[in-house]
C-alpha cells in the first residue's frame, strides 16, 4: 500500500491546506515582484544610461572618460557619432550600460544623421537615466532644445504606437523632464 492510501481524510486535508498556503504565498510573491518598479530587472540587467546632447558637446569624450578607454571616436567634426556606442561598466558598484548617442539638432538634410538622431532618441527614451551634455556657454538654450527634441520624439513614438496598436515599455521615468 502506498503512503496516500494510509492517509485518512484529516491527513489529506492537512496536505491540501499546506499546499494552499504555499500557493497563496507564491502568488503574493509574484504580485509583489510585478509591482516592484522593475527593481529586479535593474538589479539583474543594470541601469541604462543614455548620454544625449547636441553635436560636438562632448558626449563621446564623456563616454571615453567613464570607460577609461577610447570606446568612441572623438573628432572636432560635428556629427562624428552616427550610431549608438554602448559600453557596459561598473559605476560606483552599479552595473550600467552607458550609451553614447548621435548629436541631436533641430534639423539636418543628411539621411544617415537623421537615422542616428532617431536611434539616439529611442535609446534616450528607453533609458533609466539621461545625462544631458551641452555647451556651457549656451547651457539653458541647449537643454531646452534637447528637451524639446526628446519630447517631440516621445510624442511621435506614442502616435506610431497608437496607429499600429502596440505599446512600448517605459525605460523608467515615464517621460522627459528635468531634475
N, CA and C atoms as a LAMMPS dump frame, in Angstrom:
ITEM: TIMESTEP
0
ITEM: NUMBER OF ATOMS
537
ITEM: BOX BOUNDS ff ff ff
-5.0000000000000000e+02 5.0000000000000000e+02
-5.0000000000000000e+02 5.0000000000000000e+02
-5.0000000000000000e+02 5.0000000000000000e+02
ITEM: ATOMS id mol type element x y z
1 1 1 N 0.818 -1.181 0
2 1 2 C 0 0 0
3 1 3 C 0.86 1.24 0
4 2 1 N 0.46 2.236 -0.809
5 2 2 C 1.184 3.494 -0.867
6 2 3 C 0.864 4.374 0.325
7 3 1 N 1.704 5.394 0.514
8 3 2 C 1.521 6.303 1.642
9 3 3 C 0.167 6.993 1.629
10 4 1 N -0.287 7.459 0.448
11 4 2 C -1.53 8.211 0.395
12 4 3 C -2.743 7.317 0.663
13 5 1 N -2.574 6.029 0.476
14 5 2 C -3.688 5.13 0.764
15 5 3 C -3.893 4.993 2.259
16 6 1 N -2.84 5.178 3.064
17 6 2 C -2.932 5.079 4.518
18 6 3 C -3.427 6.377 5.148
19 7 1 N -3.43 7.466 4.389
20 7 2 C -3.779 8.761 4.936
21 7 3 C -5.293 8.852 5.072
22 8 1 N -5.734 9.271 6.251
23 8 2 C -7.167 9.447 6.454
24 8 3 C -7.608 10.803 5.906
25 9 1 N -8.871 11.093 5.967
26 9 2 C -9.431 12.342 5.441
27 9 3 C -8.795 13.568 6.076
28 10 1 N -8.538 13.53 7.38
29 10 2 C -7.941 14.682 8.075
30 10 3 C -6.516 14.904 7.598
31 11 1 N -5.766 13.818 7.342
32 11 2 C -4.388 13.943 6.857
33 11 3 C -4.328 14.554 5.475
34 12 1 N -5.233 14.137 4.601
35 12 2 C -5.291 14.705 3.26
36 12 3 C -5.669 16.177 3.31
37 13 1 N -6.584 16.52 4.198
38 13 2 C -6.981 17.921 4.334
39 13 3 C -5.798 18.775 4.788
40 14 1 N -4.956 18.236 5.677
41 14 2 C -3.765 18.962 6.133
42 14 3 C -2.809 19.221 4.972
43 15 1 N -2.644 18.234 4.106
44 15 2 C -1.778 18.392 2.939
45 15 3 C -2.322 19.477 2.025
46 16 1 N -3.611 19.435 1.725
47 16 2 C -4.221 20.432 0.843
48 16 3 C -4.162 21.831 1.463
49 17 1 N -4.358 21.924 2.772
50 17 2 C -4.266 23.218 3.45
51 17 3 C -2.849 23.756 3.349
52 18 1 N -1.875 22.9 3.551
53 18 2 C -0.474 23.306 3.446
54 18 3 C -0.143 23.764 2.028
55 19 1 N -0.608 23.009 1.023
56 19 2 C -0.37 23.388 -0.374
57 19 3 C -1.058 24.708 -0.696
58 20 1 N -2.261 24.884 -0.195
59 20 2 C -2.998 26.123 -0.441
60 20 3 C -2.213 27.313 0.115
61 21 1 N -1.68 27.165 1.324
62 21 2 C -0.884 28.237 1.924
63 21 3 C 0.351 28.54 1.074
64 22 1 N 1.002 27.491 0.563
65 22 2 C 2.176 27.688 -0.295
66 22 3 C 1.794 28.4 -1.595
67 23 1 N 0.671 28.019 -2.176
68 23 2 C 0.22 28.636 -3.428
69 23 3 C -0.127 30.106 -3.198
70 24 1 N -0.811 30.399 -2.11
71 24 2 C -1.158 31.79 -1.794
72 24 3 C 0.12 32.602 -1.582
73 25 1 N 1.079 32.036 -0.876
74 25 2 C 2.352 32.726 -0.634
75 25 3 C 3.104 32.98 -1.94
76 26 1 N 3.115 31.983 -2.812
77 26 2 C 3.767 32.13 -4.12
78 26 3 C 3.078 33.215 -4.946
79 27 1 N 1.765 33.207 -4.949
80 27 2 C 1.017 34.222 -5.698
81 27 3 C 1.323 35.624 -5.165
82 28 1 N 1.357 35.785 -3.854
83 28 2 C 1.649 37.092 -3.259
84 28 3 C 3.06 37.549 -3.638
85 29 1 N 4.003 36.61 -3.633
86 29 2 C 5.371 36.941 -4.03
87 29 3 C 5.459 37.374 -5.482
88 30 1 N 4.731 36.689 -6.352
89 30 2 C 4.72 37.046 -7.776
90 30 3 C 4.091 38.423 -7.98
91 31 1 N 2.995 38.688 -7.285
92 31 2 C 2.348 40 -7.404
93 31 3 C 3.277 41.109 -6.909
94 32 1 N 3.983 40.864 -5.82
95 32 2 C 4.934 41.853 -5.298
96 32 3 C 6.05 42.108 -6.306
97 33 1 N 6.539 41.047 -6.923
98 33 2 C 7.59 41.193 -7.937
99 33 3 C 7.103 42.038 -9.112
100 34 1 N 5.863 41.841 -9.512
101 34 2 C 5.32 42.605 -10.626
102 34 3 C 5.13 44.078 -10.275
103 35 1 N 4.98 44.387 -8.987
104 35 2 C 4.798 45.771 -8.547
105 35 3 C 6.109 46.438 -8.127
106 36 1 N 7.237 45.797 -8.289
107 36 2 C 8.486 46.312 -7.713
108 36 3 C 9.137 47.434 -8.506
109 37 1 N 8.451 47.969 -9.513
110 37 2 C 9.008 49.084 -10.27
111 37 3 C 10.25 48.699 -11.056
112 38 1 N 10.334 47.47 -11.499
113 38 2 C 11.439 46.955 -12.309
114 38 3 C 12.766 46.888 -11.554
115 39 1 N 12.717 46.955 -10.216
116 39 2 C 13.97 46.882 -9.451
117 39 3 C 14.694 45.573 -9.687
118 40 1 N 13.942 44.476 -9.776
119 40 2 C 14.576 43.186 -10.027
120 40 3 C 15.283 43.176 -11.372
121 41 1 N 14.63 43.736 -12.376
122 41 2 C 15.221 43.816 -13.713
123 41 3 C 16.466 44.702 -13.692
124 42 1 N 16.377 45.817 -13.005
125 42 2 C 17.518 46.73 -12.936
126 42 3 C 18.675 46.074 -12.201
127 43 1 N 18.379 45.368 -11.123
128 43 2 C 19.436 44.682 -10.381
129 43 3 C 20.117 43.635 -11.25
130 44 1 N 19.328 42.903 -12.008
131 44 2 C 19.865 41.836 -12.852
132 44 3 C 20.576 42.373 -14.088
133 45 1 N 19.932 43.297 -14.805
134 45 2 C 20.445 43.761 -16.094
135 45 3 C 21.25 45.046 -16.012
136 46 1 N 21.095 45.795 -14.941
137 46 2 C 21.826 47.045 -14.781
138 46 3 C 21.006 48.248 -15.201
139 47 1 N 21.582 49.399 -14.941
140 47 2 C 20.944 50.674 -15.253
141 47 3 C 21.335 51.085 -16.666
142 48 1 N 20.343 51.508 -17.448
143 48 2 C 20.606 52.003 -18.805
144 48 3 C 20.777 53.523 -18.73
145 49 1 N 21.965 53.989 -19.114
146 49 2 C 22.289 55.413 -19.076
147 49 3 C 22.527 55.885 -20.505
148 50 1 N 21.816 56.925 -20.914
149 50 2 C 21.994 57.496 -22.254
150 50 3 C 22.661 58.862 -22.115
151 51 1 N 23.754 59.05 -22.851
152 51 2 C 24.403 60.355 -22.916
153 51 3 C 23.846 61.046 -24.148
154 52 1 N 23.148 62.168 -23.939
155 52 2 C 22.496 62.875 -25.034
156 52 3 C 22.899 64.342 -25.039
157 53 1 N 22.775 64.94 -26.209
158 53 2 C 23.092 66.354 -26.345
159 53 3 C 23.281 66.707 -27.801
160 54 1 N 23.557 67.984 -28.072
161 54 2 C 23.77 68.407 -29.457
162 54 3 C 25.108 67.893 -29.996
163 55 1 N 25.323 67.997 -31.303
164 55 2 C 26.614 67.575 -31.874
165 55 3 C 27.777 68.352 -31.237
166 56 1 N 28.87 67.65 -31.049
167 56 2 C 30.121 68.207 -30.537
168 56 3 C 30.014 68.827 -29.147
169 57 1 N 29.153 68.3 -28.321
170 57 2 C 29.024 68.799 -26.95
171 57 3 C 29.994 68.104 -26.003
172 58 1 N 30.551 66.96 -26.424
173 58 2 C 31.479 66.22 -25.583
174 58 3 C 30.948 64.888 -25.089
175 59 1 N 29.894 64.387 -25.736
176 59 2 C 29.277 63.118 -25.323
177 59 3 C 30.254 61.951 -25.444
178 60 1 N 30.932 61.85 -26.574
179 60 2 C 31.869 60.745 -26.785
180 60 3 C 33.07 60.861 -25.849
181 61 1 N 33.506 62.067 -25.585
182 61 2 C 34.619 62.267 -24.638
183 61 3 C 34.217 61.807 -23.244
184 62 1 N 32.983 62.104 -22.848
185 62 2 C 32.494 61.649 -21.542
186 62 3 C 32.439 60.129 -21.486
187 63 1 N 31.928 59.499 -22.533
188 63 2 C 31.882 58.035 -22.557
189 63 3 C 33.291 57.461 -22.417
190 64 1 N 34.247 57.997 -23.177
191 64 2 C 35.628 57.508 -23.115
192 64 3 C 36.214 57.692 -21.72
193 65 1 N 35.915 58.805 -21.092
194 65 2 C 36.404 59.068 -19.737
195 65 3 C 35.839 58.035 -18.76
196 66 1 N 34.545 57.789 -18.844
197 66 2 C 33.912 56.81 -17.961
198 66 3 C 34.424 55.396 -18.225
199 67 1 N 34.615 55.071 -19.509
200 67 2 C 35.06 53.727 -19.898
201 67 3 C 36.551 53.524 -19.654
202 68 1 N 37.281 54.63 -19.493
203 68 2 C 38.743 54.596 -19.306
204 68 3 C 39.445 53.964 -20.507
205 69 1 N 38.844 54.201 -21.679
206 69 2 C 39.426 53.732 -22.937
207 69 3 C 38.783 54.487 -24.089
208 70 1 N 39.332 54.346 -25.267
209 70 2 C 38.788 55.003 -26.461
210 70 3 C 37.685 54.129 -27.055
211 71 1 N 36.498 54.19 -26.467
212 71 2 C 35.365 53.394 -26.944
213 71 3 C 34.676 54.052 -28.13
214 72 1 N 34.685 55.379 -28.159
215 72 2 C 34.008 56.133 -29.225
216 72 3 C 35.003 57.067 -29.9
217 73 1 N 34.796 57.331 -31.171
218 73 2 C 35.649 58.259 -31.929
219 73 3 C 35.336 59.679 -31.475
220 74 1 N 36.39 60.442 -31.193
221 74 2 C 36.245 61.851 -30.831
222 74 3 C 36.877 62.679 -31.94
223 75 1 N 36.138 63.679 -32.419
224 75 2 C 36.603 64.499 -33.534
225 75 3 C 36.011 65.897 -33.404
226 76 1 N 36.708 66.9 -33.924
227 76 2 C 36.121 68.25 -33.922
228 76 3 C 35.016 68.404 -34.973
229 77 1 N 34.821 67.384 -35.787
230 77 2 C 33.795 67.437 -36.834
231 77 3 C 32.442 67.065 -36.228
232 78 1 N 31.473 67.975 -36.321
233 78 2 C 30.132 67.714 -35.787
234 78 3 C 29.497 66.535 -36.519
235 79 1 N 28.846 65.665 -35.763
236 79 2 C 28.147 64.535 -36.373
237 79 3 C 29.02 63.31 -36.566
238 80 1 N 30.139 63.218 -35.83
239 80 2 C 31.015 62.038 -35.96
240 80 3 C 30.284 60.775 -35.517
241 81 1 N 29.592 60.836 -34.384
242 81 2 C 28.856 59.667 -33.894
243 81 3 C 27.528 59.6 -34.623
244 82 1 N 27.334 58.517 -35.353
245 82 2 C 26.088 58.346 -36.105
246 82 3 C 25.228 57.227 -35.528
247 83 1 N 25.861 56.31 -34.828
248 83 2 C 25.155 55.17 -34.267
249 83 3 C 25.341 55.19 -32.756
250 84 1 N 24.643 54.332 -32.053
251 84 2 C 24.751 54.256 -30.606
252 84 3 C 25.98 53.407 -30.261
253 85 1 N 26.837 53.936 -29.394
254 85 2 C 28.005 53.211 -28.907
255 85 3 C 27.732 52.869 -27.448
256 86 1 N 27.671 51.571 -27.142
257 86 2 C 27.348 51.128 -25.781
258 86 3 C 28.564 50.506 -25.114
259 87 1 N 28.728 50.823 -23.834
260 87 2 C 29.792 50.242 -23.034
261 87 3 C 29.18 49.786 -21.71
262 88 1 N 29.412 48.53 -21.364
263 88 2 C 28.979 48.015 -20.061
264 88 3 C 30.082 48.302 -19.056
265 89 1 N 29.688 48.834 -17.908
266 89 2 C 30.685 49.181 -16.901
267 89 3 C 30.058 49.186 -15.513
268 90 1 N 30.922 49.236 -14.543
269 90 2 C 30.537 49.346 -13.147
270 90 3 C 30.757 50.79 -12.742
271 91 1 N 29.686 51.46 -12.343
272 91 2 C 29.795 52.84 -11.878
273 91 3 C 29.401 52.873 -10.411
274 92 1 N 30.401 52.987 -9.548
275 92 2 C 30.136 53.043 -8.11
276 92 3 C 29.479 51.788 -7.578
277 93 1 N 29.807 50.635 -8.143
278 93 2 C 29.228 49.376 -7.687
279 93 3 C 27.916 49.021 -8.36
280 94 1 N 27.488 49.84 -9.305
281 94 2 C 26.23 49.586 -10.013
282 94 3 C 26.545 49.21 -11.453
283 95 1 N 25.998 48.08 -11.881
284 95 2 C 26.18 47.654 -13.266
285 95 3 C 25.401 48.599 -14.176
286 96 1 N 26.07 49.132 -15.194
287 96 2 C 25.445 50.099 -16.101
288 96 3 C 25.795 49.792 -17.55
289 97 1 N 24.87 50.097 -18.425
290 97 2 C 25.143 50.152 -19.86
291 97 3 C 25.036 51.626 -20.222
292 98 1 N 26.183 52.216 -20.565
293 98 2 C 26.23 53.636 -20.898
294 98 3 C 26.274 53.754 -22.416
295 99 1 N 25.358 54.558 -22.961
296 99 2 C 25.232 54.705 -24.412
297 99 3 C 25.583 56.119 -24.843
298 100 1 N 26.559 56.219 -25.747
299 100 2 C 26.879 57.481 -26.41
300 100 3 C 25.988 57.533 -27.636
301 101 1 N 25.359 58.676 -27.861
302 101 2 C 24.391 58.776 -28.951
303 101 3 C 24.777 59.866 -29.94
304 102 1 N 24.177 59.814 -31.106
305 102 2 C 24.373 60.854 -32.115
306 102 3 C 23.868 62.183 -31.56
307 103 1 N 24.499 63.266 -31.996
308 103 2 C 24.079 64.589 -31.562
309 103 3 C 22.687 64.928 -32.057
310 104 1 N 21.917 65.563 -31.195
311 104 2 C 20.553 65.954 -31.544
312 104 3 C 20.532 67.433 -31.914
313 105 1 N 20.025 67.719 -33.085
314 105 2 C 19.864 69.103 -33.529
315 105 3 C 18.498 69.251 -34.157
316 106 1 N 18.104 70.511 -34.357
317 106 2 C 16.76 70.786 -34.873
318 106 3 C 16.511 70.12 -36.216
319 107 1 N 17.419 70.333 -37.16
320 107 2 C 17.183 69.792 -38.499
321 107 3 C 18.495 69.409 -39.168
322 108 1 N 18.4 68.445 -40.044
323 108 2 C 19.507 68.068 -40.904
324 108 3 C 18.921 67.438 -42.163
325 109 1 N 19.611 67.626 -43.265
326 109 2 C 19.176 67.02 -44.524
327 109 3 C 19.868 65.687 -44.772
328 110 1 N 20.824 65.354 -43.93
329 110 2 C 21.591 64.115 -44.064
330 110 3 C 20.759 62.945 -43.544
331 111 1 N 20.388 62.009 -44.423
332 111 2 C 19.515 60.9 -44.028
333 111 3 C 20.179 59.97 -43.011
334 112 1 N 21.492 59.812 -43.096
335 112 2 C 22.19 58.962 -42.127
336 112 3 C 22.18 59.626 -40.754
337 113 1 N 22.413 60.933 -40.72
338 113 2 C 22.363 61.658 -39.444
339 113 3 C 20.945 61.63 -38.873
340 114 1 N 19.926 61.72 -39.724
341 114 2 C 18.534 61.642 -39.262
342 114 3 C 18.265 60.302 -38.587
343 115 1 N 18.775 59.226 -39.195
344 115 2 C 18.606 57.89 -38.59
345 115 3 C 19.348 57.816 -37.257
346 116 1 N 20.539 58.376 -37.201
347 116 2 C 21.288 58.414 -35.941
348 116 3 C 20.541 59.169 -34.857
349 117 1 N 19.921 60.28 -35.221
350 117 2 C 19.139 61.059 -34.264
351 117 3 C 17.908 60.275 -33.801
352 118 1 N 17.283 59.563 -34.721
353 118 2 C 16.121 58.735 -34.363
354 118 3 C 16.53 57.654 -33.36
355 119 1 N 17.662 57.019 -33.61
356 119 2 C 18.158 55.982 -32.695
357 119 3 C 18.548 56.584 -31.345
358 120 1 N 19.146 57.771 -31.391
359 120 2 C 19.535 58.45 -30.148
360 120 3 C 18.307 58.72 -29.287
361 121 1 N 17.256 59.199 -29.903
362 121 2 C 16.017 59.476 -29.162
363 121 3 C 15.425 58.192 -28.596
364 122 1 N 15.431 57.126 -29.373
365 122 2 C 14.887 55.851 -28.899
366 122 3 C 15.666 55.345 -27.689
367 123 1 N 16.988 55.415 -27.753
368 123 2 C 17.82 54.964 -26.63
369 123 3 C 17.573 55.849 -25.413
370 124 1 N 17.496 57.15 -25.639
371 124 2 C 17.264 58.079 -24.533
372 124 3 C 15.928 57.811 -23.856
373 125 1 N 14.891 57.615 -24.645
374 125 2 C 13.566 57.389 -24.083
375 125 3 C 13.442 56.031 -23.395
376 126 1 N 14.301 55.077 -23.747
377 126 2 C 14.288 53.755 -23.125
378 126 3 C 15.247 53.659 -21.936
379 127 1 N 15.982 54.714 -21.678
380 127 2 C 16.978 54.675 -20.598
381 127 3 C 16.332 54.913 -19.243
382 128 1 N 17.054 54.497 -18.211
383 128 2 C 16.644 54.811 -16.845
384 128 3 C 17.124 56.213 -16.467
385 129 1 N 18.291 56.589 -17.021
386 129 2 C 18.917 57.88 -16.708
387 129 3 C 19.404 58.51 -18.008
388 130 1 N 19.106 59.792 -18.184
389 130 2 C 19.649 60.551 -19.31
390 130 3 C 20.646 61.565 -18.758
391 131 1 N 21.855 61.539 -19.305
392 131 2 C 22.855 62.533 -18.959
393 131 3 C 22.918 63.503 -20.14
394 132 1 N 22.521 64.741 -19.878
395 132 2 C 22.487 65.76 -20.934
396 132 3 C 23.797 66.532 -20.925
397 133 1 N 24.488 66.49 -22.052
398 133 2 C 25.759 67.197 -22.196
399 133 3 C 25.526 68.333 -23.189
400 134 1 N 25.776 69.561 -22.735
401 134 2 C 25.59 70.734 -23.595
402 134 3 C 26.781 71.666 -23.436
403 135 1 N 26.938 72.568 -24.379
404 135 2 C 27.959 73.606 -24.333
405 135 3 C 27.628 74.537 -23.167
406 136 1 N 28.558 74.714 -22.25
407 136 2 C 28.311 75.519 -21.051
408 136 3 C 27.997 76.973 -21.37
409 137 1 N 28.478 77.467 -22.506
410 137 2 C 28.198 78.863 -22.852
411 137 3 C 26.765 79.051 -23.341
412 138 1 N 26.09 77.949 -23.659
413 138 2 C 24.693 78.004 -24.115
414 138 3 C 23.884 76.933 -23.38
415 139 1 N 24.139 76.759 -22.091
416 139 2 C 23.566 75.645 -21.336
417 139 3 C 22.038 75.665 -21.318
418 140 1 N 21.439 76.799 -20.987
419 140 2 C 19.979 76.844 -20.855
420 140 3 C 19.3 76.564 -22.189
421 141 1 N 19.721 77.248 -23.233
422 141 2 C 19.087 77.017 -24.535
423 141 3 C 19.4 75.613 -25.04
424 142 1 N 20.591 75.107 -24.748
425 142 2 C 20.946 73.75 -25.163
426 142 3 C 20.058 72.708 -24.515
427 143 1 N 19.801 72.858 -23.225
428 143 2 C 18.938 71.91 -22.518
429 143 3 C 17.501 72.045 -23.001
430 144 1 N 17.041 73.282 -23.192
431 144 2 C 15.672 73.486 -23.684
432 144 3 C 15.483 72.85 -25.057
433 145 1 N 16.437 73.037 -25.96
434 145 2 C 16.351 72.436 -27.299
435 145 3 C 16.357 70.916 -27.21
436 146 1 N 17.22 70.398 -26.355
437 146 2 C 17.332 68.953 -26.183
438 146 3 C 16.018 68.372 -25.655
439 147 1 N 15.46 68.997 -24.638
440 147 2 C 14.2 68.515 -24.077
441 147 3 C 13.076 68.591 -25.102
442 148 1 N 13.059 69.642 -25.88
443 148 2 C 12.047 69.787 -26.924
444 148 3 C 12.162 68.654 -27.951
445 149 1 N 13.388 68.368 -28.361
446 149 2 C 13.618 67.293 -29.337
447 149 3 C 13.184 65.944 -28.778
448 150 1 N 13.538 65.671 -27.521
449 150 2 C 13.167 64.391 -26.908
450 150 3 C 11.663 64.294 -26.684
451 151 1 N 11.033 65.401 -26.3
452 151 2 C 9.579 65.394 -26.104
453 151 3 C 8.875 65.128 -27.431
454 152 1 N 9.378 65.742 -28.485
455 152 2 C 8.813 65.524 -29.82
456 152 3 C 8.969 64.057 -30.234
457 153 1 N 10.135 63.476 -29.955
458 153 2 C 10.361 62.062 -30.282
459 153 3 C 9.429 61.17 -29.476
460 154 1 N 9.226 61.512 -28.212
461 154 2 C 8.312 60.728 -27.376
462 154 3 C 6.883 60.819 -27.915
463 155 1 N 6.459 62.001 -28.321
464 155 2 C 5.116 62.172 -28.891
465 155 3 C 4.974 61.397 -30.198
466 156 1 N 6.005 61.432 -31.049
467 156 2 C 5.981 60.685 -32.311
468 156 3 C 5.866 59.194 -32.051
469 157 1 N 6.605 58.702 -31.063
470 157 2 C 6.563 57.283 -30.715
471 157 3 C 5.173 56.901 -30.227
472 158 1 N 4.567 57.739 -29.415
473 158 2 C 3.219 57.464 -28.911
474 158 3 C 2.213 57.417 -30.065
475 159 1 N 2.356 58.334 -31.022
476 159 2 C 1.453 58.346 -32.183
477 159 3 C 1.634 57.09 -33.033
478 160 1 N 2.895 56.683 -33.237
479 160 2 C 3.163 55.465 -34.011
480 160 3 C 2.547 54.255 -33.319
481 161 1 N 2.704 54.181 -32.007
482 161 2 C 2.158 53.054 -31.256
483 161 3 C 0.635 53.038 -31.301
484 162 1 N 0.04 54.216 -31.211
485 162 2 C -1.416 54.315 -31.284
486 162 3 C -1.916 53.871 -32.656
487 163 1 N -1.192 54.255 -33.7
488 163 2 C -1.589 53.923 -35.067
489 163 3 C -1.508 52.427 -35.343
490 164 1 N -0.462 51.771 -34.793
491 164 2 C -0.333 50.336 -35.087
492 164 3 C -0.812 49.448 -33.935
493 165 1 N -1.338 50.06 -32.873
494 165 2 C -1.936 49.282 -31.787
495 165 3 C -0.944 48.63 -30.859
496 166 1 N 0.309 49.067 -30.87
497 166 2 C 1.303 48.483 -29.979
498 166 3 C 1.555 49.408 -28.806
499 167 1 N 2.208 48.851 -27.813
500 167 2 C 2.639 49.652 -26.672
501 167 3 C 4.12 49.421 -26.486
502 168 1 N 4.765 50.366 -25.827
503 168 2 C 6.173 50.201 -25.513
504 168 3 C 6.339 50.233 -24.022
505 169 1 N 7.425 49.641 -23.569
506 169 2 C 7.72 49.72 -22.149
507 169 3 C 8.532 50.964 -21.915
508 170 1 N 8.252 51.58 -20.851
509 170 2 C 8.929 52.811 -20.495
510 170 3 C 10.209 52.48 -19.771
511 171 1 N 11.277 53.166 -20.116
512 171 2 C 12.578 52.921 -19.52
513 171 3 C 12.631 53.18 -18.051
514 172 1 N 11.826 53.995 -17.527
515 172 2 C 11.878 54.234 -16.107
516 172 3 C 11.23 55.517 -15.692
517 173 1 N 11.458 56.589 -16.412
518 173 2 C 10.993 57.88 -15.968
519 173 3 C 9.554 58.195 -16.325
520 174 1 N 8.99 57.527 -17.297
521 174 2 C 7.632 57.798 -17.685
522 174 3 C 7.494 59.016 -18.578
523 175 1 N 8.583 59.634 -18.916
524 175 2 C 8.525 60.813 -19.762
525 175 3 C 9.807 61.588 -19.699
526 176 1 N 9.822 62.695 -20.391
527 176 2 C 11.004 63.529 -20.463
528 176 3 C 10.831 64.672 -19.492
529 177 1 N 11.835 64.947 -18.701
530 177 2 C 11.781 66.048 -17.748
531 177 3 C 13.148 66.368 -17.206
532 178 1 N 13.217 67.339 -16.352
533 178 2 C 14.485 67.799 -15.786
534 178 3 C 14.403 67.683 -14.279
535 179 1 N 15.469 67.203 -13.683
536 179 2 C 15.561 67.174 -12.218
537 179 3 C 16.35 68.363 -11.745
